[in-house]
C-alpha cells in the first residue's frame, strides 16, 4: 500500500511542508518528561514540564524551524554516591512542540520543579496582493 501525500493533490500546492510538520510532531510523542498545556489568556498559552531534579543550567529552551525544543541533561552524579533506590528519573530528554504561525515564546521560568514556557499568539495581518497580468 502506498502512502498518499498531501503535496500530490492538485488543489493543495505547497502543503508538503504541513505534512513534514505533522511527522515531526508525531516523532515527539514520547512520555518523558510529562507536561501540561494551559490556555492562560485570550491569546496566551503555558507549557509546564515536570523536571524534578534538573536545575536551570541543566535545561535549554530553543526555537528551531518553528519548533519549540526543550532539552535536559543532568550533570553526572558524584561517583562516591551509592543509591539504595533510585526512583527519580534523571535521564536526558528532548521534548518538541511545533508552533503555529504567529505564536511566539514570551518567557521561560522554573518554579517548584516545573519548567514553565509562556507563549503568545500575535496578530498576523492578512495581506491581499494583486498580481499584474502581463501581455505577451
Secondary structure, 3 states (H helix, E strand, C coil): CCCCCHHHCCCCCCCHHHHHHHHHHHHCCCCCCCEEEEEEECCEEEEEEECCCCCHHHEEEEECCCEEEEEECCCCCCCCCCCCCCCCCCCCEEEEEECCCCEEEEEEEEECCEEEEEEEECCCCCCCCCCCCCCC
